[in-house]
Amino acid sequence: MTRSFRDPAGSCWLTDKNVFRVLDRASAGECEAFLASGSARRFLANGKLVGTKRVPAPDIPRVPRLTGWGASDDAMGPGVVFEHERIRFPSYPYEWPPEMLWEAGRLTLELASDALADGYGLKDATPYNVLFRGPEPVFVDVPSFEKRAAGDPVWRPHAQFVRTFLLPLLVNRRWGLSLADLFTTHRDGLQPQDVYHLCGWTTRLSPQVLSLVSIPTWLRPRAQAQGERVFEKRQLGDPAKARFILESLLSRSARSLESLRPKAGKNSTWSDYMATHSYGEPAFAAKEKFVSDALAEFRPGRVLDAGANTGHFSALAAKAGAEVVAIDLDPACVGVIWQRARAEKLNVLPLVIDLSRPSPAMGWKNAECPSFLERAAGGFDCVLMLALIHHLLVTERIPLEEIVSLAADLTTRLLVIELVLPQDPMFRILTRGREDLHRNFDQGTFERACSARFVILRSQELPGTHRRLYALQRKAGNGDNV
């Protein structure tokens, strides 16, 4: 069981199957009032706001006891308990391609604008308030909505929105810094002055940088001179004027976000792989049939496509009825997967994950954001590892037994894996003349390693290649029921 704790009004608790939120009574009343508003009902109906219901008082004793993290014996105390829809695979901004961060920002502004009609605003505007249900963003921090004073013209989360959405997108676009690097080292985003030092004078005067970076940096000494007065609440006597100012700020934020929309069709080292892969059409057709047959026979409900590239086989699994998490280390490829999944309404969650260096546990005591492997372990009844093993073996120098062990940790049942032998052209390119390091790696070595954790159900050579596909079933052990 894990707990969030940053909100002074309450905390969110995750059990194996449920998500509970405990709020103090004042915050709970405001939360219930918002959930009854017209905007909240629309958000819930279209899936943009996470499903939420209050747990009736008679049912609270049946809720798993929420203790730990220094809580009292009755962690619910005088609070009110809500239950949220559980998003099956939580993900974080440092695992998203720019397209997904942009979409999370668009959703945040949309909800902030629409809630104004019912007199509500957002307390904060951070990508950590958003998860993805497949390719669709879902706002999950329901208590972030608060009743706003009619004469208040200020959107207080604006600076946070700039730090955590606009500036990371700007830096990613102009200098190519990955969101993984940005958010793992700057959890709360970038300050304008941090970006300012990256810019030459010509860049500092360009429209995007001028408004988001240069002017805020130049005005910073004036704001510091005002001290705490800069944070004093402002109230206008004319509510209509206050709302007009607030709506104008939200509109400007939306225009800034639109100007940073990631460009479609961005190329990378691996984004053209499906068009340039090193085996011909007969081999690819055989590969597609082998995977499709395995999906049809075992009908997995949850699939992890590791090394998904642009998501061809992720789409196959989704169309076969599976809920898919597709991972690849190339943000451009993952962006392509997200765009396709969104356009075709496929149940695919694409994430930027380097399986040789997966996302670590993050946050206070390394317990706020679990590691990728902690979230993924035993969470899939099928794992696809297609055209991946040679990258792990050669480029990352991961021992074969470790790769097999990891696959067994991830799947509860089926592994479809592609063996790429040292004679393969791509294998030889990756070795860069160091073929002797892998002179003992052959089909027999591979099958013996797999047999330690899996039963080999069948295999098939891909015609005209030095590649072979395997369907493996995980052996039961350590209390597993496979």
Beta strands, then each sheet from edge to edge (+ up, - down):
strand 1: 2-3
strand 2: 10-14
strand 3: 19-23
strand 4: 52-54
strand 5: 80-84
strand 6: 120-122
strand 7: 130-133
strand 8: 136-139
strand 9: 145-147
strand 10: 302-306
strand 11: 323-328
strand 12: 348-352
strand 13: 380-385
strand 14: 411-420
strand 15: 454-461
strand 16: 467-474
sheet 1: 1+ 2- 3+ 5- 4+
sheet 2: 6+ 9-
sheet 3: 7+ 8-
sheet 4: 12+ 11+ 10+ 13+ 14+ 16- 15+
end
